[in-house]
Amino acid sequence: MCGITAFLTLGQNPAPDRANTEDEIHQSLDIVKHRGPDASGKWISDDNRVGLGHVRLSIVDLRPEANQPFHDPEDDVYAVVNGELYDHERYRADLSAEYNFRSNSDCEIVLALYKRYGVSFLSHLRGEFAIVLWDAKREVFLATRDRYGVKSLYYTVVGGRFLVATEMKQFLAYGWQPEWDVRALVEVGWAFDDKTVFRGVKKIQPGQYILSRNYGDIKREKYWDLQYPDKSTKETRTEEEMIEGVRQRLLDAIRVRLRADVPVGIYLSGGIDSSAIAGMIVHLVKEGAKLGDSLSQDLSRIQCFTVQFDKDSGADESDIAQRTAEFLGVKFNPVHVTEEIIAKRFEDTIWYSEAFMADTNGVGKLAMAEVAHDAGFKVVITGEGSDEHFAGYSFFQREYMQEPDQSWITQGYTPEKYALAAEKESKIQFYGVNIPISPILPSTLRTLNNTKVASVTSRTIALRFADWAADNEKLKRNDTPTVFVESLDGQTRENMMRKWHPLHTSEYTWTRTAFTNILLRYLGDNIDMAYQVESRPAFLDHNLTEYVNGLPPSLKLKYDYDTGKFTEKYILREAVKPFVTEEIYKRTKQPYLGPLRFPADGPLHRKLAGLVTRENVEALGFVDWEQTKGLVPKAFEEGDHMAFRASISIAQFVVISKRFGVKTALPEMWS
């Protein structure tokens, strides 16, 4: 719901001039003013060594009293918060006797909880958030991010100051000179660990906080992580009990996300996730729940927004979404995303998301946010996160068959039938397409319990690296899944190798890599907030996910030994069956992807041809022009899908290079 910026002057470095500091904070906030047009505020310590800035999108308590930065009554603790914190009314009632709240803002509970629990306050937060807090009395600087990384938070050091911001582009205001992190690009460290595509810029990991005491070194700690049960433990609950457990927790996750002092809408696709969200919202409204600022039970006032690609594109789901909207009795708003719109908004999508994905679907999400904003909505409920926890993607099927599920024996299972099925599902597939698997270090493969989903993440972009980068001797001794494994703590590696079922290992891997670092950026908060729309993903409520993570793998991804077919997200289907159409209940998972074929000499062809030029590619430094020059013609004149995805990827880096003013990468930048 906001954008934040902060700095801490480290060690014995002199504090900068106050006038310059105020100007830097102002410029940093101005870069992300699209995130918070309703108010802007800053606080700088008397000695000028610490500063906090905030731009606000007003959603809960629209009064000036809820503007930030917040401070406690004693002026000891200061904080800026981006996001939504649910159940805040309960905490407010519990803490009001010991803390004098000045507003009804959900975010102000951060100060009260910190004063009661110290750093342990993080375990009490429920929602999507990024926080920077300064305890002036104890000289403690803390920055943190929600459990799944819905909200972004980056940090770097410039001129002896530790900088934290919602978006990397904000560091430009402090004199940051961006350079490519070539090693992170080649090893895909920007998707596998805490690195980004820029040297010296890192991201706070989901469920992690960073802390400095007395202006000293930065310490990183984990306050939460995904957990799964021991695969050898037998499940004692009944299937019906677990279905009801999912249903009630999802209803509760949605219920708390309806709370707002502004209108709340729904993003609806043709899949079961967003359809279930819409169906449950209708159910809750019928029961009397308040939807945002409205108590009306007139269902036609509930509005859904759907991306509509061209009907012949092979990527359009709007007809199915419309049938769901008609079934529920809600208003359907299709957002027609033409090739002209994709070409026109391509560069903006990369600028706002600061993420890379070889697809045009991010443009569709940006266009949908614009329409929702123009219709007067500041909040939408979305369906992200379901596939990660209920095993919705097709590549999970190979991982599921690595071992029998000892916790829940599926009907029809025999060792002989399992052996045949496991042999059949021996390849990694993404919706019918076999994904080539690069060699993985044997030690890494053992740690990952023979799961290979990390290879899917490593292929989300398709660059043609220059020889000096791709043939680096260090790279020959490494691989991208190893980068991921080495970023984990020892306990997680041990769990993957010995304790968790391979399906859970692969869920952990995908969630902590591609989902957090690519999907939630290119298709998530940064895109929605470009038009002041806060997206609330109910499936990422940790009360729900902790329950779902503890379910048997065979109830998430059900395999029929008689027909040889999978039912992905089986237990979710059963839990939401009363709230969706029969069509949705039975429909096979289809990913949200943009069109792959566009005509030659059309708007997108001309856009990519203008970006992927020799001059622009050579200015990157790490991409080889000879391998690149034929990609755009091959993509549009021959209809080659892989060439199209590669062209998209390279064009995205060109856009960032130009808009950020990134220096050309040189061989000495490898380290």
C-alpha positions in Angstrom: 0.0 0.0 0.0 3.1 2.3 0.2 6.7 2.9 -0.7 9.5 3.3 1.9 13.1 4.5 1.9 15.6 4.6 4.8 19.3 5.1 5.5 21.7 4.3 8.4 25.1 5.9 8.5 27.5 3.1 9.4 30.4 3.0 11.9 32.5 6.1 12.1 31.4 7.5 8.7 30.5 11.2 9.0 26.8 12.1 8.8 25.9 13.7 5.5 24.7 17.3 5.2 21.1 17.6 6.4 19.9 19.6 3.5 21.3 17.1 1.1 19.8 14.2 3.1 16.3 15.7 3.0 16.6 16.2 -0.7 17.8 12.6 -1.2 14.8 11.2 0.8 12.5 13.4 -1.2 13.9 12.3 -4.5 13.8 8.6 -3.4 10.2 8.9 -2.5 9.4 10.8 -5.7 10.7 7.9 -7.8 8.0 5.7 -6.3 5.3 8.3 -5.8 3.0 6.1 -7.9 2.9 3.7 -4.9 1.7 6.4 -2.5 -0.1 9.4 -3.9 -2.1 10.1 -0.8 0.6 11.3 1.6 4.3 11.7 2.0 6.4 11.9 5.2 10.0 11.7 6.5 11.9 11.6 9.7 15.6 12.3 10.2 17.4 11.9 13.5 18.9 15.0 15.1 22.4 13.8 14.4 21.4 13.1 10.8 22.7 9.5 11.0 19.3 7.8 10.5 16.4 8.7 8.2 13.0 7.2 7.2 10.7 8.1 4.4 7.2 7.0 3.4 4.7 7.6 0.6 1.2 6.4 1.5 -1.7 4.8 -0.3 -4.5 5.2 2.2 -6.5 2.0 2.7 -7.2 1.6 6.4 -8.0 4.7 8.4 -7.9 7.4 5.8 -7.2 10.2 8.2 -3.9 12.2 8.5 -3.3 10.6 11.9 -2.5 7.4 10.1 0.3 8.9 7.9 3.8 7.7 8.4 6.6 7.6 9.7 5.1 6.4 13.0 6.7 7.1 16.3 5.8 6.0 19.9 4.7 8.5 22.5 8.2 8.6 24.1 9.8 9.3 20.7 12.1 6.3 21.2 11.0 4.1 18.3 10.2 5.1 14.7 8.9 2.9 11.9 7.7 3.0 8.2 5.5 0.1 7.1 4.5 -1.0 3.6 1.6 -3.5 3.4 -1.4 -4.7 5.3 -1.4 -6.3 8.8 -4.5 -8.4 9.5 -6.1 -9.1 12.9 -4.9 -5.6 13.9 -8.1 -4.9 15.8 -7.4 -7.8 18.1 -3.9 -6.6 18.9 -5.1 -3.1 19.3 -7.6 -4.2 21.9 -5.0 -6.3 23.7 -2.3 -3.6 23.7 -4.3 -0.4 24.2 -3.8 -0.5 28.0 -0.1 -0.2 27.6 0.3 1.7 24.3 -1.4 5.0 23.3 -2.4 4.5 19.7 -2.8 7.7 17.7 -4.7 6.2 14.8 -6.7 3.2 13.7 -4.1 2.2 11.1 -3.3 -1.5 10.9 0.4 -0.6 10.5 0.7 1.2 13.8 0.5 -2.1 15.7 4.2 -2.6 14.7 5.3 -0.1 17.3 3.1 -1.5 20.1 4.1 -5.1 19.3 7.8 -4.2 19.2 7.7 -2.4 22.5 6.0 -5.5 24.1 8.1 -8.3 22.4 11.2 -6.7 21.0 12.5 -8.4 17.8 10.2 -11.3 18.5 7.2 -9.1 17.4 7.7 -10.4 13.9 6.1 -13.8 14.7 2.9 -12.0 15.7 2.4 -10.3 12.3 -0.1 -11.6 9.9 -0.1 -10.2 6.4 2.0 -8.8 3.5 4.5 -6.3 4.7 7.9 -4.6 4.5 9.1 -2.7 7.6 12.0 -0.5 8.6 12.2 0.3 12.3 14.7 2.4 14.3 15.0 2.1 18.1 16.8 5.4 19.0 17.2 4.5 22.7 19.0 1.2 22.0 20.4 2.2 18.6 18.9 -0.7 16.8 18.1 -0.5 13.1 15.8 -3.3 11.8 14.4 -4.0 8.3 12.2 -7.0 7.5 9.9 -8.6 4.9 6.8 -10.8 5.0 7.0 -14.6 5.0 6.6 -15.0 1.3 8.1 -11.8 0.0 4.8 -10.3 -1.4 6.3 -6.9 -0.6 9.8 -6.2 -1.9 12.7 -4.7 0.1 16.2 -4.1 -1.1 19.4 -2.8 0.5 22.9 -1.7 -0.5 25.7 0.5 0.8 26.6 3.9 -0.8 29.1 6.3 0.6 29.2 4.7 4.0 25.4 4.6 4.4 23.3 1.5 4.5 20.3 2.1 2.3 16.9 0.3 2.3 14.1 0.8 -0.2 11.0 -0.7 -1.7 12.3 -0.6 -5.2 15.9 -0.6 -6.4 15.5 2.4 -8.6 15.1 4.5 -5.4 18.9 4.1 -4.7 19.6 6.4 -7.7 18.5 9.3 -5.5 21.4 8.6 -3.1 24.1 8.6 -5.8 24.1 4.9 -6.6 25.8 3.9 -9.8 24.3 0.6 -11.0 26.5 -2.1 -12.4 25.5 -5.6 -13.6 26.3 -8.5 -11.3 27.5 -10.8 -14.1 28.1 -13.8 -11.9 24.5 -13.5 -10.4 23.2 -13.3 -14.0 25.1 -16.3 -15.3 24.5 -18.5 -12.2 21.0 -17.1 -11.8 21.8 -16.1 -8.3 19.3 -13.2 -8.6 16.6 -15.9 -8.6 18.2 -18.4 -6.3 19.6 -16.4 -3.4 19.7 -12.9 -1.9 21.5 -11.3 -4.9 19.9 -9.1 -7.5 21.1 -8.4 -11.1 23.1 -5.4 -9.7 26.4 -5.6 -8.0 26.2 -4.8 -4.3 22.4 -4.7 -4.2 20.7 -7.4 -2.3 17.2 -8.3 -1.3 15.9 -9.2 2.2 14.7 -12.7 1.8 11.2 -13.7 2.7 10.8 -14.5 6.4 14.1 -12.7 7.2 15.2 -9.6 9.0 18.4 -7.6 9.0 19.6 -5.8 12.1 22.4 -3.4 13.0 23.2 -2.4 16.6 25.1 0.8 17.4 25.6 1.6 13.7 27.6 -1.6 13.3 27.7 -4.5 10.9 24.5 -5.8 9.4 23.3 -9.1 10.8 20.9 -11.3 8.9 18.5 -13.7 10.7 15.5 -15.8 9.7 12.3 -15.5 11.8 10.2 -17.9 9.7 10.5 -20.5 7.0 8.5 -23.2 5.2 8.2 -26.5 7.1 7.0 -29.9 6.1 6.3 -33.1 8.1 8.5 -36.1 8.3 7.6 -38.3 5.2 7.6 -41.5 7.3 4.9 -40.2 9.7 1.5 -41.8 9.1 -1.4 -39.4 8.7 -4.2 -40.0 11.2 -6.7 -37.4 10.2 -9.5 -38.4 7.8 -9.7 -37.0 4.3 -12.9 -35.2 5.1 -11.4 -33.6 8.2 -8.5 -32.2 6.2 -10.7 -31.0 3.4 -12.7 -29.0 6.0 -9.5 -27.8 7.5 -8.5 -26.3 4.2 -11.9 -24.8 3.6 -12.2 -23.0 6.9 -8.7 -21.6 6.8 -9.1 -20.3 3.3 -12.4 -18.7 4.3 -10.7 -17.1 7.2 -7.8 -15.9 5.1 -10.2 -14.2 2.7 -12.4 -12.8 5.5 -9.6 -10.8 7.1 -8.5 -9.5 3.7 -11.9 -7.9 3.0 -11.2 -5.3 5.7 -10.6 -1.9 4.2 -12.0 1.6 4.2 -12.0 1.7 0.4 -13.6 -0.4 -2.3 -12.3 -4.0 -2.7 -12.4 -5.9 -6.0 -11.3 -9.3 -7.3 -8.8 -10.4 -10.0 -10.5 -13.3 -11.8 -9.0 -15.8 -14.3 -10.3 -19.0 -15.7 -8.6 -21.1 -13.0 -9.8 -22.6 -9.8 -7.7 -20.4 -7.5 -9.2 -17.0 -8.3 -12.6 -18.6 -9.0 -12.5 -20.0 -5.5 -11.6 -16.6 -4.1 -14.5 -15.0 -5.9 -16.9 -17.7 -4.9 -15.9 -17.5 -1.2 -16.2 -13.7 -1.2 -19.7 -14.0 -2.5 -20.5 -16.6 0.2 -19.1 -14.3 2.9 -21.0 -11.2 1.7 -24.2 -13.2 1.7 -23.5 -14.1 5.3 -23.2 -10.3 6.1 -19.4 -9.7 5.8 -18.4 -6.2 4.9 -16.5 -6.0 1.6 -14.2 -3.0 1.9 -16.2 0.1 2.7 -19.5 -1.5 1.6 -22.0 -3.4 3.7 -24.3 -4.0 0.6 -25.3 -7.5 -0.1 -26.1 -6.6 -3.7 -23.9 -9.1 -5.5 -23.9 -7.1 -8.7 -21.8 -4.5 -6.9 -19.0 -7.0 -6.5 -16.6 -6.4 -9.4 -14.2 -8.8 -11.0 -11.4 -7.9 -13.4 -10.0 -10.3 -16.0 -7.2 -10.1 -18.6 -8.6 -10.7 -22.1 -6.0 -11.5 -24.7 -7.1 -11.9 -28.3 -9.5 -14.8 -28.7 -7.2 -16.6 -31.3 -4.1 -16.1 -29.2 -4.2 -19.4 -27.4 -3.8 -17.5 -24.1 -7.3 -16.1 -23.4 -9.4 -17.4 -20.5 -11.9 -14.6 -20.4 -14.8 -16.7 -21.6 -14.4 -19.1 -18.7 -14.0 -16.2 -16.3 -17.2 -14.6 -17.6 -19.1 -17.8 -17.0 -17.9 -17.9 -13.4 -18.9 -14.3 -12.9 -22.4 -15.0 -14.3 -22.7 -18.0 -12.0 -21.8 -15.9 -9.0 -23.9 -12.9 -10.0 -21.1 -10.4 -9.9 -20.0 -7.7 -12.3 -17.5 -8.9 -15.0 -14.9 -6.4 -16.3 -12.8 -7.8 -19.1 -9.6 -5.9 -19.9 -8.8 -6.4 -23.5 -5.0 -6.6 -23.9 -4.2 -6.2 -27.6 -0.8 -6.5 -29.3 -0.7 -2.7 -29.5 -1.1 -2.5 -25.7 1.6 -5.2 -25.1 4.0 -3.2 -27.3 3.1 0.1 -25.8 3.4 -1.0 -22.2 6.3 -3.5 -22.5 9.0 -1.1 -21.2 6.8 0.2 -18.3 6.2 -3.4 -17.2 10.0 -3.9 -16.8 10.6 -0.5 -15.2 7.9 -1.0 -12.5 8.5 -4.7 -11.8 12.4 -4.7 -11.8 12.1 -8.4 -12.7 12.7 -10.5 -15.7 10.4 -13.2 -17.2 10.4 -14.4 -20.8 6.7 -13.7 -21.3 4.3 -10.8 -22.0 1.8 -11.7 -19.2 3.2 -8.9 -17.0 1.8 -6.4 -19.4 -1.6 -8.0 -19.0 -1.4 -7.6 -15.3 -0.3 -3.9 -15.6 -3.3 -3.2 -17.9 -5.7 -4.9 -15.5 -4.4 -2.8 -12.6 -4.9 0.4 -14.6 -8.6 -0.6 -15.3 -9.2 -1.5 -11.7 -7.7 1.9 -10.6 -9.9 3.8 -13.1 -12.9 1.9 -11.7 -12.2 3.3 -8.2 -10.5 0.2 -6.6 -7.5 0.5 -4.3 -7.6 -3.2 -3.2 -8.1 -6.5 -5.0 -8.1 -10.0 -3.7 -6.0 -12.4 -5.8 -5.2 -16.1 -6.2 -1.4 -16.2 -6.2 0.3 -18.9 -4.1 -2.1 -21.8 -4.6 0.0 -23.7 -7.1 3.0 -23.5 -4.9 1.3 -25.1 -1.9 -1.2 -27.4 -3.5 1.2 -28.7 -6.3 -0.6 -27.2 -9.2 2.2 -27.1 -11.8 2.8 -30.0 -14.1 6.5 -30.2 -13.2 5.6 -31.3 -9.7 4.3 -34.6 -11.1 7.8 -35.9 -11.8 8.9 -34.9 -8.3 5.9 -36.5 -6.6 6.8 -39.9 -8.2 10.3 -40.0 -6.9 9.1 -41.8 -3.8 5.9 -43.4 -2.6 3.9 -41.3 -0.1 4.4 -43.3 3.1 2.1 -40.9 5.0 -1.0 -41.7 2.9 -1.4 -44.8 0.8 -3.4 -44.0 -2.3 -6.2 -46.4 -3.3 -5.0 -48.8 -5.9 -1.3 -48.5 -5.0 1.0 -51.5 -5.3 4.8 -51.4 -5.6 4.6 -52.7 -9.1 2.1 -50.1 -10.3 4.2 -47.4 -8.6 7.4 -48.5 -10.4 5.6 -48.3 -13.8 4.2 -44.9 -13.0 7.5 -43.5 -11.7 9.2 -44.6 -14.9 6.6 -42.9 -17.0 6.9 -39.6 -15.1 10.7 -39.5 -15.3 10.9 -36.2 -17.2 10.4 -32.6 -16.1 7.5 -31.1 -18.1 5.9 -27.7 -18.2 2.5 -28.2 -19.7 3.4 -30.9 -22.2 6.8 -29.5 -23.1 9.9 -31.5 -21.9 12.3 -29.2 -20.2 16.0 -30.0 -20.9 17.9 -30.5 -17.7 21.5 -29.3 -17.5 24.0 -31.4 -15.6 23.7 -31.0 -11.8 26.5 -31.7 -9.4 25.9 -35.2 -7.8 26.2 -33.7 -4.3 23.5 -31.1 -5.1 21.2 -33.8 -6.6 21.6 -35.9 -3.5 20.8 -32.9 -1.3 17.7 -32.1 -3.3 16.7 -35.8 -3.0 16.8 -36.2 -6.8 14.3 -33.4 -7.4 15.1 -31.2 -10.4 12.6 -28.3 -10.2 15.4 -25.9 -9.7 16.3 -26.4 -13.3 12.9 -25.0 -14.3 13.8 -21.8 -12.4 17.1 -21.5 -14.1 15.4 -21.4 -17.5 12.9 -18.6 -16.8 15.0 -16.3 -19.0 17.0 -17.1 -22.1 20.1 -15.0 -22.6 22.9 -15.6 -25.0 26.0 -14.8 -22.9 29.2 -13.4 -24.2 32.1 -16.0 -24.2 33.9 -14.3 -21.3 30.9 -14.8 -19.1 29.5 -18.2 -20.2 32.9 -19.9 -20.5 34.3 -18.6 -17.2 36.3 -21.4 -15.6 34.5 -21.0 -12.2 31.2 -21.5 -13.9 32.3 -24.9 -15.3 32.7 -26.1 -11.8 29.2 -25.0 -10.7 25.6 -25.1 -11.7 22.5 -23.0 -10.9 20.8 -25.5 -8.6 24.0 -25.6 -6.5 23.8 -21.9 -6.0 20.4 -22.4 -4.5 21.5 -25.3 -2.3 24.5 -23.3 -1.0 22.2 -20.4 0.0 20.2 -22.6 2.4 21.0 -23.3 6.1 22.2 -26.7 7.1 18.9 -27.8 8.7 16.9 -27.1 5.5 19.4 -29.1 3.5 19.2 -32.0 5.9 15.3 -31.8 5.8 15.4 -31.9 2.0 17.8 -34.9 1.8 16.3 -37.1 4.6 13.1 -35.8 6.1 10.8 -34.3 3.5 8.9 -36.1 0.7 10.4 -35.1 -2.7 7.2 -33.2 -3.6 7.7 -31.0 -0.5 11.3 -30.5 -1.4 10.3 -29.3 -4.8 7.6 -27.1 -3.5 10.1 -25.5 -1.1 12.6 -25.0 -4.0 10.0 -23.4 -6.4 8.5 -21.2 -3.7 11.8 -19.9 -2.5 13.2 -19.2 -6.0 10.9 -18.6 -9.1 7.8 -17.8 -7.1 9.3 -15.2 -4.7 11.9 -13.6 -7.0 10.2 -13.8 -10.4 6.4 -14.3 -10.3 5.7 -12.1 -7.2 7.7 -9.3 -8.8 6.9 -9.5 -12.5 3.2 -10.4 -11.9 2.7 -9.1 -8.4 2.9 -6.1 -6.0 5.2 -3.9 -8.1 3.0 -4.1 -11.1 -0.3 -3.6 -9.3 1.1 -0.6 -7.3 2.0 1.1 -10.5 -1.6 2.1 -10.5 -2.1 2.3 -6.8 -3.8 -1.1 -6.5 -2.9 -3.2 -3.5 -3.2 -6.9 -4.2 -4.0 -9.3 -1.3 -3.1 -12.9 -2.0 -5.3 -14.9 0.3 -3.5 -18.2 -0.4 -0.3 -16.7 1.1 -1.9 -16.4 4.6 0.6 -18.2 6.8 -2.1 -19.7 9.0 -3.4 -21.4 5.8 -0.1 -22.4 4.3 1.3 -23.9 7.5 -1.8 -26.2 7.6 -1.5 -27.0 3.9 2.2 -27.8 4.1 1.4 -30.4 6.7 -1.0 -32.3 4.4 0.0 -35.6 2.8 1.5 -35.2 -0.7 -1.0 -37.6 -2.1 -3.9 -35.3 -1.2 -2.3 -32.4 -3.0 -1.4 -34.2 -6.1 -3.6 -37.3 -6.5 -2.5 -40.1 -8.8 -5.0 -42.7 -10.1 -3.1 -45.9 -10.5 -5.9 -47.4 -12.7 -6.1 -44.5 -15.3 -2.5 -43.2 -14.9 -3.8 -39.6 -14.5 -3.0 -36.9 -12.0 -5.5 -34.6 -10.3 -3.5 -31.5 -9.3 -4.6 -29.6 -6.3 -7.0 -32.4 -5.4 -7.7 -31.3 -1.8 -8.2 -27.7 -2.8 -10.8 -28.8 -5.4 -12.7 -30.6 -2.8 -12.5 -27.8 -0.3 -13.8 -25.1 -2.7 -16.3 -27.3 -4.7 -19.4 -25.6 -3.1 -18.2 -22.2 -4.3 -17.2 -22.8 -7.9 -18.8 -24.0 -11.1 -18.6 -27.7 -12.2 -16.5 -26.5 -15.2 -13.9 -24.9 -12.8 -14.0 -27.9 -10.4 -13.1 -30.3 -13.2 -10.8 -28.1 -15.3 -7.1 -29.0 -15.7 -4.6 -26.4 -14.5 -3.6 -23.8 -17.2 -0.9 -21.3 -16.3 -1.4 -17.6 -16.8 0.8 -17.0 -19.8 0.8 -14.3 -22.5 0.5 -15.1 -26.2 3.6 -16.5 -27.9 2.8 -15.7 -31.6 2.6 -12.3 -33.1 2.6 -11.2 -36.8 5.7 -10.0 -38.6 6.1 -6.3 -38.8 3.4 -5.8 -36.2 3.7 -3.4 -33.1 5.5 -5.9 -30.9 7.9 -7.0 -33.7 8.8 -3.4 -34.3 9.2 -2.8 -30.5 11.6 -5.7 -30.0 13.5 -5.0 -33.2 14.1 -1.4 -31.9 15.3 -2.7 -28.5 17.4 -5.7 -29.6 19.9 -3.9 -31.7 23.6 -4.4 -32.0 24.3 -1.1 -30.2 22.0 -1.9 -27.3 23.1 -5.5 -26.9 26.8 -4.6 -27.0 26.1 -1.9 -24.4 25.0 -4.6 -22.0 28.4 -6.2 -22.3 27.5 -9.7 -21.0 25.3 -10.7 -24.0 26.8 -11.9 -27.3 25.5 -10.1 -30.4 26.4 -12.8 -32.9 24.2 -15.3 -31.1 21.4 -12.7 -30.6 21.1 -10.9 -33.9 18.8 -13.6 -35.6 16.4 -14.1 -32.7 13.8 -11.4 -33.4 13.5 -12.3 -37.1 13.2 -16.0 -36.1 10.6 -15.2 -33.5 8.3 -13.3 -35.8 9.0 -14.5 -39.3 9.3 -18.2 -38.4 7.1 -18.2 -35.3 9.8 -19.8 -33.1 8.6 -19.8 -29.5 12.0 -20.2 -28.0 13.4 -17.4 -30.1 10.5 -15.2 -29.0 11.1 -15.9 -25.3 14.8 -15.2 -25.8 14.0 -11.9 -27.6 11.7 -10.9 -24.8 14.4 -11.6 -22.1 17.2 -9.6 -23.9 14.8 -6.7 -24.6 14.0 -6.5 -20.9 17.6 -6.2 -20.0 18.1 -3.5 -22.6 15.2 -1.5 -21.0 16.6 -1.7 -17.5 20.1 -0.8 -18.9 18.8 2.3 -20.5 16.3 3.4 -17.8 18.7 2.7 -14.9 21.8 4.0 -16.7 23.7 0.8 -16.1 27.4 0.6 -17.0 28.5 -1.8 -19.7 29.7 -5.1 -18.1 33.4 -6.0 -18.5 35.2 -9.3 -17.8 36.7 -8.0 -14.6 33.1 -7.6 -13.3 32.7 -11.4 -12.9 33.7 -11.4 -9.3 
